[in-house]
């Protein structure tokens, strides 16, 4: 039983789940819009919002924190040079999740997560 176990597992153990989250976050920062399942989009939203909040203040410490999570240095540069200044005056709510039609082969609920 899963008594007092908080958080979504996405049907994975810890290491593959962290790798999936890092990969999705890197893709989101690079493309600012990705199509994925609804569960993964809802799981990704708080992670990306925290990264964008980190990118609003360009300091060496914040860059190292972002580089520790994102896979590519280009994504970190985009986070601090494009996304951070873009949302400088906004307090939060940097992303939007839009539901799509179910996927054809397995019927999974699909969604687009994009920057506002």
N, C-alpha and C positions, 0 to 999 in steps of 0.2 A: 504494500500500500504506500501511497505517496503523502502521508500525513506531514503537514508543515513543510512541504517542498515547494518553494516559490520559484516562479520563472518558467519560461517555456524551454523545452529541450529540442524541439524541431526534429524529434526522432533520431537524435545523434548523441554520442558521448561528448565529453567536454572539448577535446582537442579538435575534432572535425567541426563542431559548432562554432568554436572561436575562429577557425580558419575560414568558415563560410561567412561569418560576420565581417571579418576583416576584408575579405574579397568583395562582398557586397558594398561595404562602406567605401572602399577604394574606387569601385566602379561608379558609385553614386557621385563621389566628389569629381571624378574625371568627366562623366557625361551629364551630370545634374538631373538625370532621368533614367530610371531603369524599370523594366517590366519583369515582375517576379510573382510568386504566389502571395496571396493575401496575408498568410501567417508570417512569411519571411519579411514582408513589407512592414507589418506591425511590429515585428521584432527589431527591425533595423531603425525605425524612426527615432527612438530616444538616443541611440548610438550616434547617428548622424547629427542630430540636433546638438549634442554635447560637443562633437567635433567642430561644428560651425561656431559655437560659442567660444571654443578654444581659439579658433581662427580670427576672432574679432580683435584680439590683442596680440600683435606681432612681437613676440619676445623669444629669446633663445630657448627658454624653458618650455614654452608652449609648442615651439617647433619640434623639440625633441620628444615631447609627449605625443604629438601627432605622428611623428616618424616611427615611434614605438608601436603604433597601432596600424597605420596605413602601410601598404606594401611598397609603393613607389614614391620616390622623392618628387616626381612631377605632380603627383596628387597633393603632396604637402604644400608645394609651391602654389598650386592653384587654390588650395584652401586658404592660404594666408594672403595671396595677392588679388584674388578675384572674389571668392565667397565671403571672406571676412569683411572687407570694406563694403560689399554689397548690402550686408545686413547689419551694418554698424549701428544704425538708429533703431533697429527692430529688437524688441525685448525677447521674442521667442516665436515658435511656430513657423519654422523655416521650410517645412516640408508639407506636402499634400499627398494623400493617398486616394487614388481614384479606382474604383472597382471596375473590372472588365468582365466579359463573358467567360464562362468556365473553359478550361483547356479541353481540346477535343479528345485527346487520347485517354486521359484518366479522369476528366471532370473536375480537376483541382480549381479552386477559386483563384482567379488571377487578378492582379492589381498593378497599377503604375504608381511608383513613388517618385515625386518630382519636387524640385525646389520652387518655392512660391515667388 
